[in-house]
């Protein structure tokens, strides 16, 4: 999404796969589809910076949908379905 920037992608700290830090520069609420390259998203949560207070996000067809308020920033924590994709080539699946 052109008005939303991923500011950091990191290993999650509390037992999930990835933590995605984002910032919205939009002055309107935005629905942002979230996909991680060829790896389907199995589950996703909106989180605080400490990955606590997880709020489940809708996931369908391997993508999460994030509803962002205007000028929002935060963290999405995701679990990926690595078994659904052949990942013989390291990190190739993380094309974003």
C-alpha positions in Angstrom: 0.0 0.0 0.0 1.6 3.3 -1.0 0.6 5.2 2.2 1.9 2.5 4.6 5.6 1.9 5.2 7.1 -1.2 6.8 9.8 0.3 9.0 11.2 -2.9 10.4 10.9 -6.7 9.9 12.2 -8.8 12.7 12.0 -12.2 14.3 9.1 -12.2 16.8 10.1 -12.3 20.5 7.2 -14.2 22.0 6.9 -17.5 20.1 5.5 -16.2 16.8 7.4 -16.1 13.4 7.7 -12.4 12.5 7.1 -9.0 13.9 6.3 -6.3 11.2 6.6 -2.7 12.3 4.6 -0.2 10.3 3.7 3.4 9.9 0.8 4.9 8.0 1.2 8.3 6.4 -2.4 8.4 5.3 -4.8 11.0 6.7 -7.7 8.4 6.3 -8.2 4.9 7.7 -6.8 2.3 5.4 -7.5 -1.5 4.8 -4.1 -3.0 4.1 -3.6 -6.6 2.9 -0.6 -8.2 4.4 1.3 -11.0 2.6 4.9 -12.3 3.1 6.2 -13.2 -0.3 5.3 -16.8 -1.2 4.6 -17.8 2.4 1.0 -17.9 3.4 0.1 -16.1 6.6 -1.5 -18.6 9.0 -2.4 -16.2 11.8 -1.8 -12.5 12.5 -2.3 -10.1 15.5 -2.1 -6.4 16.0 0.3 -5.8 18.8 2.0 -3.2 21.0 5.8 -2.7 20.6 6.4 -5.4 23.3 4.3 -7.9 21.4 1.7 -8.0 24.2 -2.0 -7.3 24.1 -2.4 -9.2 20.8 -5.6 -8.5 18.9 -6.4 -11.1 16.2 -6.6 -10.0 12.6 -8.8 -11.5 9.9 -6.8 -14.0 7.7 -8.1 -15.4 4.4 -6.3 -17.0 1.5 -2.9 -16.7 3.2 -3.2 -12.9 3.7 -4.1 -10.9 6.8 -6.1 -7.7 6.5 -5.0 -4.8 8.7 -7.4 -1.9 9.3 -5.2 1.1 10.1 -6.5 4.4 11.5 -5.1 7.6 10.1 -1.4 8.2 10.9 -1.2 4.9 12.8 2.0 3.1 13.8 2.4 -0.3 15.5 3.4 -3.9 15.1 1.8 -6.9 13.5 2.9 -10.3 14.7 2.4 -13.2 12.2 2.7 -16.9 12.1 3.5 -18.3 8.6 2.6 -21.5 7.0 6.1 -22.6 5.9 4.9 -26.1 5.2 2.7 -24.8 2.3 5.7 -23.7 0.2 8.9 -25.3 -0.9 11.6 -23.2 0.7 14.8 -24.9 -0.6 16.3 -21.6 -1.6 17.0 -19.7 1.6 15.2 -16.3 1.9 14.0 -16.3 -1.7 10.5 -16.7 -0.3 10.7 -13.3 1.4 10.3 -11.2 -1.7 8.3 -8.2 -0.6 
